[in-house]
């Protein structure tokens, strides 16, 4: 079966390819309004998948990529700190601001 799989809020959503564009948009619209507190309540694998999805989207918008090296780890530490300081902040906002803070160190697309 050719399907896209997204993990969100502890549930597994299987999206057929024909409906992918519309459902991906709906998924993103829901994902950006998840707070750090709500994300912390998720299972760690789901939370990590959500954070990577949001980070890739924000990085694409900013024209950079998130590397799998020390620079990516630095972003993760900034997000963790931001969520610790403001647990009611939206996770996407914290991720986007972390990318902006480190944008000069990130590789361009």
N, CA, C and O atoms as CSV, one atom per row, in Angstrom:
chain,resi,resn,atom,element,x,y,z
A,1,UNK,N,N,0.844,-1.181,0.000
A,1,UNK,CA,C,0.000,0.000,0.000
A,1,UNK,C,C,0.883,1.236,0.000
A,1,UNK,O,O,1.745,1.397,0.864
A,2,UNK,N,N,0.663,2.098,-0.969
A,2,UNK,CA,C,1.433,3.319,-1.087
A,2,UNK,C,C,0.738,4.410,-0.283
A,2,UNK,O,O,-0.255,4.976,-0.740
A,3,UNK,N,N,1.241,4.707,0.889
A,3,UNK,CA,C,0.593,5.698,1.742
A,3,UNK,C,C,1.648,6.474,2.503
A,3,UNK,O,O,2.761,5.993,2.715
A,4,UNK,N,N,1.287,7.681,2.913
A,4,UNK,CA,C,2.148,8.502,3.752
A,4,UNK,C,C,1.722,8.296,5.196
A,4,UNK,O,O,0.531,8.194,5.490
A,5,UNK,N,N,2.686,8.234,6.089
A,5,UNK,CA,C,2.370,8.015,7.493
A,5,UNK,C,C,2.880,9.204,8.297
A,5,UNK,O,O,4.046,9.583,8.184
A,6,UNK,N,N,2.018,9.782,9.096
A,6,UNK,CA,C,2.382,10.872,9.986
A,6,UNK,C,C,2.032,10.471,11.408
A,6,UNK,O,O,0.984,9.871,11.647
A,7,UNK,N,N,2.899,10.796,12.347
A,7,UNK,CA,C,2.614,10.583,13.756
A,7,UNK,C,C,2.279,11.930,14.360
A,7,UNK,O,O,3.062,12.873,14.242
A,8,UNK,N,N,1.142,12.036,14.997
A,8,UNK,CA,C,0.775,13.310,15.601
A,8,UNK,C,C,-0.096,13.069,16.823
A,8,UNK,O,O,-1.028,12.264,16.800
A,9,UNK,N,N,0.229,13.781,17.880
A,9,UNK,CA,C,-0.558,13.759,19.121
A,9,UNK,C,C,-0.877,12.345,19.585
A,9,UNK,O,O,-1.959,12.080,20.107
A,10,UNK,N,N,0.074,11.447,19.389
A,10,UNK,CA,C,-0.085,10.089,19.877
A,10,UNK,C,C,-0.899,9.196,18.974
A,10,UNK,O,O,-1.093,8.024,19.297
A,11,UNK,N,N,-1.387,9.702,17.853
A,11,UNK,CA,C,-2.205,8.890,16.947
A,11,UNK,C,C,-1.452,8.668,15.644
A,11,UNK,O,O,-0.579,9.455,15.279
A,12,UNK,N,N,-1.792,7.606,14.957
A,12,UNK,CA,C,-1.170,7.285,13.681
A,12,UNK,C,C,-2.172,7.595,12.586
A,12,UNK,O,O,-3.279,7.058,12.570
A,13,UNK,N,N,-1.776,8.466,11.672
A,13,UNK,CA,C,-2.635,8.822,10.550
A,13,UNK,C,C,-2.025,8.263,9.285
A,13,UNK,O,O,-0.860,8.532,8.992
A,14,UNK,N,N,-2.783,7.492,8.529
A,14,UNK,CA,C,-2.325,6.979,7.248
A,14,UNK,C,C,-3.070,7.752,6.174
A,14,UNK,O,O,-4.300,7.755,6.126
A,15,UNK,N,N,-2.296,8.411,5.308
A,15,UNK,CA,C,-2.885,9.285,4.308
A,15,UNK,C,C,-2.617,8.712,2.919
A,15,UNK,O,O,-1.456,8.542,2.549
A,16,UNK,N,N,-3.658,8.409,2.141
A,16,UNK,CA,C,-3.453,7.932,0.785
A,16,UNK,C,C,-2.813,9.022,-0.073
A,16,UNK,O,O,-3.012,10.206,0.198
A,17,UNK,N,N,-2.045,8.645,-1.111
A,17,UNK,CA,C,-1.333,9.634,-1.925
A,17,UNK,C,C,-2.243,10.694,-2.547
A,17,UNK,O,O,-1.842,11.855,-2.628
A,18,UNK,N,N,-3.450,10.340,-2.990
A,18,UNK,CA,C,-4.334,11.305,-3.633
A,18,UNK,C,C,-4.760,12.402,-2.669
A,18,UNK,O,O,-4.960,13.545,-3.078
A,19,UNK,N,N,-4.898,12.067,-1.417
A,19,UNK,CA,C,-5.339,13.037,-0.419
A,19,UNK,C,C,-4.176,13.658,0.341
A,19,UNK,O,O,-4.387,14.430,1.276
A,20,UNK,N,N,-2.971,13.332,-0.047
A,20,UNK,CA,C,-1.792,13.765,0.700
A,20,UNK,C,C,-1.678,15.287,0.794
A,20,UNK,O,O,-1.461,15.811,1.886
A,21,UNK,N,N,-1.816,16.000,-0.305
A,21,UNK,CA,C,-1.615,17.448,-0.295
A,21,UNK,C,C,-2.600,18.137,0.640
A,21,UNK,O,O,-2.206,18.981,1.444
A,22,UNK,N,N,-3.866,17.787,0.540
A,22,UNK,CA,C,-4.876,18.411,1.382
A,22,UNK,C,C,-4.674,18.022,2.842
A,22,UNK,O,O,-4.732,18.886,3.718
A,23,UNK,N,N,-4.441,16.763,3.118
A,23,UNK,CA,C,-4.278,16.305,4.494
A,23,UNK,C,C,-2.974,16.792,5.107
A,23,UNK,O,O,-2.914,17.067,6.306
A,24,UNK,N,N,-1.921,16.902,4.286
A,24,UNK,CA,C,-0.659,17.425,4.798
A,24,UNK,C,C,-0.847,18.876,5.241
A,24,UNK,O,O,-0.291,19.301,6.253
A,25,UNK,N,N,-1.631,19.626,4.476
A,25,UNK,CA,C,-1.925,21.000,4.845
A,25,UNK,C,C,-2.717,21.048,6.147
A,25,UNK,O,O,-2.425,21.860,7.025
A,26,UNK,N,N,-3.717,20.180,6.273
A,26,UNK,CA,C,-4.497,20.113,7.511
A,26,UNK,C,C,-3.623,19.693,8.681
A,26,UNK,O,O,-3.758,20.222,9.784
A,27,UNK,N,N,-2.726,18.739,8.441
A,27,UNK,CA,C,-1.814,18.290,9.487
A,27,UNK,C,C,-0.932,19.441,9.955
A,27,UNK,O,O,-0.755,19.645,11.156
A,28,UNK,N,N,-0.377,20.196,9.001
A,28,UNK,CA,C,0.484,21.314,9.359
A,28,UNK,C,C,-0.290,22.362,10.150
A,28,UNK,O,O,0.210,22.888,11.145
A,29,UNK,N,N,-1.511,22.665,9.708
A,29,UNK,CA,C,-2.315,23.660,10.411
A,29,UNK,C,C,-2.590,23.251,11.856
A,29,UNK,O,O,-2.679,24.109,12.735
A,30,UNK,N,N,-2.724,21.966,12.105
A,30,UNK,CA,C,-2.926,21.492,13.474
A,30,UNK,C,C,-1.605,21.442,14.237
A,30,UNK,O,O,-1.560,21.747,15.429
A,31,UNK,N,N,-0.538,21.059,13.553
A,31,UNK,CA,C,0.758,20.887,14.203
A,31,UNK,C,C,1.334,22.200,14.708
A,31,UNK,O,O,1.983,22.218,15.754
A,32,UNK,N,N,1.116,23.300,13.993
A,32,UNK,CA,C,1.709,24.568,14.411
A,32,UNK,C,C,1.084,25.111,15.690
A,32,UNK,O,O,1.662,25.989,16.331
A,33,UNK,N,N,-0.073,24.610,16.066
A,33,UNK,CA,C,-0.731,25.098,17.272
A,33,UNK,C,C,-0.536,24.177,18.477
A,33,UNK,O,O,-1.248,24.299,19.474
A,34,UNK,N,N,0.409,23.273,18.388
A,34,UNK,CA,C,0.744,22.419,19.534
A,34,UNK,C,C,1.733,23.174,20.406
A,34,UNK,O,O,2.775,23.624,19.930
A,35,UNK,N,N,1.408,23.309,21.670
A,35,UNK,CA,C,2.300,24.020,22.582
A,35,UNK,C,C,3.419,23.090,23.052
A,35,UNK,O,O,3.362,21.872,22.888
A,36,UNK,N,N,4.415,23.701,23.631
A,36,UNK,CA,C,5.522,22.912,24.180
A,36,UNK,C,C,5.024,21.962,25.267
A,36,UNK,O,O,5.484,20.825,25.367
A,37,UNK,N,N,4.085,22.435,26.075
A,37,UNK,CA,C,3.530,21.613,27.150
A,37,UNK,C,C,2.807,20.393,26.575
A,37,UNK,O,O,2.951,19.284,27.090
A,38,UNK,N,N,2.030,20.599,25.507
A,38,UNK,CA,C,1.328,19.489,24.866
A,38,UNK,C,C,2.321,18.521,24.219
A,38,UNK,O,O,2.131,17.305,24.265
A,39,UNK,N,N,3.364,19.060,23.627
A,39,UNK,CA,C,4.379,18.211,23.001
A,39,UNK,C,C,5.110,17.377,24.053
A,39,UNK,O,O,5.433,16.213,23.818
A,40,UNK,N,N,5.365,17.976,25.203
A,40,UNK,CA,C,6.047,17.248,26.270
A,40,UNK,C,C,5.219,16.072,26.765
A,40,UNK,O,O,5.772,15.072,27.221
A,41,UNK,N,N,3.907,16.182,26.680
A,41,UNK,CA,C,3.022,15.107,27.135
A,41,UNK,C,C,2.964,13.943,26.139
A,41,UNK,O,O,2.453,12.871,26.462
A,42,UNK,N,N,3.487,14.156,24.935
A,42,UNK,CA,C,3.476,13.102,23.916
A,42,UNK,C,C,4.554,12.062,24.196
A,42,UNK,O,O,5.504,12.312,24.938
A,43,UNK,N,N,4.388,10.901,23.592
A,43,UNK,CA,C,5.423,9.869,23.627
A,43,UNK,C,C,6.666,10.434,22.938
A,43,UNK,O,O,6.545,11.207,21.988
A,44,UNK,N,N,7.845,10.061,23.401
A,44,UNK,CA,C,9.079,10.675,22.898
A,44,UNK,C,C,9.272,10.501,21.389
A,44,UNK,O,O,9.735,11.428,20.725
A,45,UNK,N,N,8.933,9.352,20.842
A,45,UNK,CA,C,9.081,9.144,19.401
A,45,UNK,C,C,8.157,10.031,18.595
A,45,UNK,O,O,8.547,10.556,17.552
A,46,UNK,N,N,6.941,10.201,19.069
A,46,UNK,CA,C,5.964,11.062,18.396
A,46,UNK,C,C,6.417,12.515,18.485
A,46,UNK,O,O,6.353,13.258,17.505
A,47,UNK,N,N,6.875,12.909,19.669
A,47,UNK,CA,C,7.356,14.278,19.870
A,47,UNK,C,C,8.538,14.579,18.965
A,47,UNK,O,O,8.613,15.657,18.375
A,48,UNK,N,N,9.456,13.638,18.855
A,48,UNK,CA,C,10.638,13.821,18.004
A,48,UNK,C,C,10.227,13.939,16.533
A,48,UNK,O,O,10.747,14.791,15.812
A,49,UNK,N,N,9.303,13.094,16.090
A,49,UNK,CA,C,8.832,13.139,14.708
A,49,UNK,C,C,8.163,14.481,14.417
A,49,UNK,O,O,8.397,15.078,13.366
A,50,UNK,N,N,7.342,14.950,15.335
A,50,UNK,CA,C,6.678,16.237,15.177
A,50,UNK,C,C,7.695,17.374,15.110
A,50,UNK,O,O,7.589,18.250,14.251
A,51,UNK,N,N,8.670,17.367,16.003
A,51,UNK,CA,C,9.675,18.426,16.033
A,51,UNK,C,C,10.506,18.440,14.746
A,51,UNK,O,O,10.810,19.510,14.219
A,52,UNK,N,N,10.869,17.273,14.245
A,52,UNK,CA,C,11.641,17.200,13.001
A,52,UNK,C,C,10.805,17.727,11.844
A,52,UNK,O,O,11.306,18.475,11.004
A,53,UNK,N,N,9.534,17.342,11.796
A,53,UNK,CA,C,8.633,17.818,10.740
A,53,UNK,C,C,8.546,19.345,10.765
A,53,UNK,O,O,8.671,19.989,9.723
A,54,UNK,N,N,8.332,19.923,11.942
A,54,UNK,CA,C,8.226,21.375,12.058
A,54,UNK,C,C,9.551,22.064,11.762
A,54,UNK,O,O,9.567,23.130,11.146
A,55,UNK,N,N,10.662,21.471,12.191
A,55,UNK,CA,C,11.977,22.056,11.929
A,55,UNK,C,C,12.294,22.049,10.434
A,55,UNK,O,O,12.838,23.023,9.913
A,56,UNK,N,N,11.961,20.970,9.749
A,56,UNK,CA,C,12.207,20.912,8.313
A,56,UNK,C,C,11.366,21.953,7.584
A,56,UNK,O,O,11.841,22.579,6.635
A,57,UNK,N,N,10.137,22.140,8.013
A,57,UNK,CA,C,9.284,23.148,7.378
A,57,UNK,C,C,9.847,24.549,7.604
A,57,UNK,O,O,9.953,25.330,6.659
A,58,UNK,N,N,10.205,24.872,8.829
A,58,UNK,CA,C,10.749,26.192,9.143
A,58,UNK,C,C,12.074,26.430,8.418
A,58,UNK,O,O,12.329,27.530,7.926
A,59,UNK,N,N,12.910,25.402,8.355
A,59,UNK,CA,C,14.201,25.539,7.676
A,59,UNK,C,C,14.006,25.780,6.182
A,59,UNK,O,O,14.699,26.604,5.585
A,60,UNK,N,N,13.059,25.060,5.580
A,60,UNK,CA,C,12.757,25.276,4.158
A,60,UNK,C,C,12.325,26.717,3.918
A,60,UNK,O,O,12.775,27.353,2.965
A,61,UNK,N,N,11.467,27.223,4.765
A,61,UNK,CA,C,10.980,28.590,4.636
A,61,UNK,C,C,12.127,29.594,4.763
A,61,UNK,O,O,12.155,30.603,4.059
A,62,UNK,N,N,13.051,29.321,5.645
A,62,UNK,CA,C,14.197,30.224,5.876
A,62,UNK,C,C,15.331,30.010,4.879
A,62,UNK,O,O,16.301,30.769,4.886
A,63,UNK,N,N,15.230,28.988,4.018
A,63,UNK,CA,C,16.244,28.758,2.992
A,63,UNK,C,C,17.492,28.051,3.479
A,63,UNK,O,O,18.564,28.190,2.889
A,64,UNK,N,N,17.353,27.294,4.552
A,64,UNK,CA,C,18.487,26.551,5.108
A,64,UNK,C,C,18.080,25.094,5.318
A,64,UNK,O,O,16.921,24.724,5.127
A,65,UNK,N,N,19.039,24.290,5.709
A,65,UNK,CA,C,18.750,22.909,6.082
A,65,UNK,C,C,19.205,22.686,7.517
A,65,UNK,O,O,20.067,23.402,8.028
A,66,UNK,N,N,18.622,21.695,8.151
A,66,UNK,CA,C,19.009,21.335,9.517
A,66,UNK,C,C,19.923,20.118,9.419
A,66,UNK,O,O,19.460,19.021,9.106
A,67,UNK,N,N,21.214,20.299,9.684
A,67,UNK,CA,C,22.152,19.176,9.568
A,67,UNK,C,C,22.048,18.209,10.741
A,67,UNK,O,O,21.522,18.550,11.800
A,68,UNK,N,N,22.553,17.012,10.536
A,68,UNK,CA,C,22.538,15.981,11.582
A,68,UNK,C,C,23.825,15.973,12.391
A,68,UNK,O,O,24.233,14.928,12.897
A,69,UNK,N,N,24.461,17.116,12.517
A,69,UNK,CA,C,25.719,17.184,13.263
A,69,UNK,C,C,25.546,18.075,14.497
A,69,UNK,O,O,24.439,18.220,15.014
A,70,UNK,N,N,26.621,18.654,14.953
A,70,UNK,CA,C,26.607,19.482,16.163
A,70,UNK,C,C,25.683,20.689,16.018
A,70,UNK,O,O,25.082,21.123,17.001
A,71,UNK,N,N,25.562,21.236,14.811
A,71,UNK,CA,C,24.688,22.395,14.599
A,71,UNK,C,C,23.218,22.019,14.823
A,71,UNK,O,O,22.451,22.801,15.383
A,72,UNK,N,N,22.839,20.835,14.387
A,72,UNK,CA,C,21.475,20.359,14.631
A,72,UNK,C,C,21.230,20.120,16.111
A,72,UNK,O,O,20.149,20.402,16.628
A,73,UNK,N,N,22.245,19.596,16.784
A,73,UNK,CA,C,22.128,19.383,18.232
A,73,UNK,C,C,21.996,20.716,18.965
A,73,UNK,O,O,21.254,20.819,19.942
A,74,UNK,N,N,22.711,21.729,18.495
A,74,UNK,CA,C,22.607,23.058,19.102
A,74,UNK,C,C,21.187,23.604,18.961
A,74,UNK,O,O,20.649,24.200,19.894
A,75,UNK,N,N,20.585,23.398,17.789
A,75,UNK,CA,C,19.191,23.810,17.597
A,75,UNK,C,C,18.273,23.100,18.579
A,75,UNK,O,O,17.379,23.713,19.162
A,76,UNK,N,N,18.499,21.810,18.756
A,76,UNK,CA,C,17.675,21.028,19.679
A,76,UNK,C,C,17.800,21.560,21.110
A,76,UNK,O,O,16.809,21.628,21.836
A,77,UNK,N,N,19.011,21.936,21.513
A,77,UNK,CA,C,19.210,22.493,22.853
A,77,UNK,C,C,18.504,23.842,22.997
A,77,UNK,O,O,17.947,24.141,24.054
A,78,UNK,N,N,18.526,24.658,21.938
A,78,UNK,CA,C,17.829,25.940,21.979
A,78,UNK,C,C,16.323,25.738,22.100
A,78,UNK,O,O,15.657,26.451,22.850
A,79,UNK,N,N,15.788,24.767,21.363
A,79,UNK,CA,C,14.358,24.471,21.434
A,79,UNK,C,C,14.005,23.968,22.824
A,79,UNK,O,O,13.006,24.384,23.410
A,80,UNK,N,N,14.825,23.076,23.344
A,80,UNK,CA,C,14.572,22.549,24.687
A,80,UNK,C,C,14.566,23.667,25.723
A,80,UNK,O,O,13.698,23.710,26.595
A,81,UNK,N,N,15.538,24.570,25.624
A,81,UNK,CA,C,15.591,25.701,26.552
A,81,UNK,C,C,14.415,26.643,26.394
A,81,UNK,O,O,13.853,27.116,27.381
A,82,UNK,N,N,14.041,26.915,25.148
A,82,UNK,CA,C,12.905,27.790,24.886
A,82,UNK,C,C,11.612,27.217,25.432
A,82,UNK,O,O,10.787,27.942,25.988
A,83,UNK,N,N,11.440,25.918,25.275
A,83,UNK,CA,C,10.228,25.267,25.795
A,83,UNK,C,C,10.240,25.192,27.317
A,83,UNK,O,O,9.184,25.216,27.950
A,84,UNK,N,N,11.417,25.103,27.900
A,84,UNK,CA,C,11.510,25.105,29.361
A,84,UNK,C,C,11.117,26.475,29.908
A,84,UNK,O,O,10.412,26.573,30.912
A,85,UNK,N,N,11.582,27.534,29.237
A,85,UNK,CA,C,11.264,28.891,29.694
A,85,UNK,C,C,9.822,29.294,29.421
A,85,UNK,O,O,9.228,30.049,30.191
A,86,UNK,N,N,9.255,28.789,28.318
A,86,UNK,CA,C,7.895,29.179,27.944
A,86,UNK,C,C,7.102,27.949,27.517
A,86,UNK,O,O,6.914,27.726,26.321
A,87,UNK,N,N,6.634,27.149,28.469
A,87,UNK,CA,C,5.929,25.917,28.120
A,87,UNK,C,C,4.605,26.140,27.390
A,87,UNK,O,O,4.104,25.225,26.736
A,88,UNK,N,N,4.037,27.330,27.490
A,88,UNK,CA,C,2.786,27.612,26.792
A,88,UNK,C,C,3.005,28.177,25.388
A,88,UNK,O,O,2.044,28.467,24.675
A,89,UNK,N,N,4.269,28.332,24.996
A,89,UNK,CA,C,4.582,28.810,23.644
A,89,UNK,C,C,4.329,27.691,22.639
A,89,UNK,O,O,4.422,26.509,22.967
A,90,UNK,N,N,4.010,28.085,21.418
A,90,UNK,CA,C,3.829,27.086,20.363
A,90,UNK,C,C,5.183,26.500,19.989
A,90,UNK,O,O,6.154,27.234,19.802
A,91,UNK,N,N,5.244,25.187,19.882
A,91,UNK,CA,C,6.485,24.492,19.549
A,91,UNK,C,C,7.057,25.005,18.235
A,91,UNK,O,O,8.268,25.191,18.126
A,92,UNK,N,N,6.209,25.236,17.237
A,92,UNK,CA,C,6.688,25.718,15.942
A,92,UNK,C,C,7.376,27.070,16.078
A,92,UNK,O,O,8.402,27.305,15.440
A,93,UNK,N,N,6.832,27.959,16.896
A,93,UNK,CA,C,7.435,29.274,17.098
A,93,UNK,C,C,8.803,29.147,17.749
A,93,UNK,O,O,9.747,29.830,17.351
A,94,UNK,N,N,8.916,28.289,18.733
A,94,UNK,CA,C,10.196,28.083,19.415
A,94,UNK,C,C,11.229,27.524,18.427
A,94,UNK,O,O,12.379,27.964,18.415
A,95,UNK,N,N,10.823,26.565,17.611
A,95,UNK,CA,C,11.730,25.977,16.617
A,95,UNK,C,C,12.157,27.023,15.598
A,95,UNK,O,O,13.340,27.126,15.276
A,96,UNK,N,N,11.209,27.796,15.088
A,96,UNK,CA,C,11.520,28.813,14.087
A,96,UNK,C,C,12.479,29.861,14.644
A,96,UNK,O,O,13.401,30.287,13.949
A,97,UNK,N,N,12.272,30.271,15.868
A,97,UNK,CA,C,13.162,31.270,16.478
A,97,UNK,C,C,14.552,30.703,16.747
A,97,UNK,O,O,15.546,31.425,16.665
A,98,UNK,N,N,14.622,29.424,17.064
A,98,UNK,CA,C,15.932,28.784,17.236
A,98,UNK,C,C,16.678,28.760,15.897
A,98,UNK,O,O,17.884,29.000,15.849
A,99,UNK,N,N,15.959,28.472,14.827
A,99,UNK,CA,C,16.580,28.476,13.496
A,99,UNK,C,C,17.047,29.879,13.142
A,99,UNK,O,O,18.142,30.048,12.604
A,100,UNK,N,N,16.237,30.885,13.434
A,100,UNK,CA,C,16.650,32.268,13.173
A,100,UNK,C,C,17.894,32.649,13.972
A,100,UNK,O,O,18.766,33.355,13.465
A,101,UNK,N,N,17.978,32.190,15.207
A,101,UNK,CA,C,19.129,32.505,16.045
A,101,UNK,C,C,20.418,31.887,15.511
A,101,UNK,O,O,21.501,32.442,15.699
A,102,UNK,N,N,20.302,30.749,14.854
A,102,UNK,CA,C,21.478,30.020,14.363
A,102,UNK,C,C,21.596,30.046,12.843
A,102,UNK,O,O,22.388,29.286,12.285
A,103,UNK,N,N,20.844,30.887,12.162
A,103,UNK,CA,C,20.746,30.833,10.705
A,103,UNK,C,C,22.101,31.033,10.004
A,103,UNK,O,O,22.331,30.446,8.946
A,104,UNK,N,N,22.987,31.838,10.568
A,104,UNK,CA,C,24.282,32.076,9.924
A,104,UNK,C,C,25.170,30.827,9.966
A,104,UNK,O,O,26.089,30.695,9.158
A,105,UNK,N,N,24.903,29.924,10.891
A,105,UNK,CA,C,25.704,28.701,11.031
A,105,UNK,C,C,25.137,27.523,10.250
A,105,UNK,O,O,25.786,26.482,10.139
A,106,UNK,N,N,23.934,27.678,9.710
A,106,UNK,CA,C,23.268,26.560,9.017
A,106,UNK,C,C,23.562,26.593,7.523
A,106,UNK,O,O,23.674,27.668,6.934
A,107,UNK,N,N,23.690,25.405,6.902
A,107,UNK,CA,C,23.955,25.374,5.456
A,107,UNK,C,C,22.745,25.837,4.659
A,107,UNK,O,O,21.602,25.545,5.012
A,108,UNK,N,N,23.015,26.563,3.581
A,108,UNK,CA,C,21.951,27.062,2.704
A,108,UNK,C,C,21.392,25.912,1.888
A,108,UNK,O,O,22.077,24.914,1.666
A,109,UNK,N,N,20.166,26.044,1.446
A,109,UNK,CA,C,19.508,25.047,0.585
A,109,UNK,C,C,20.137,25.055,-0.773
A,109,UNK,O,O,19.730,24.289,-1.647
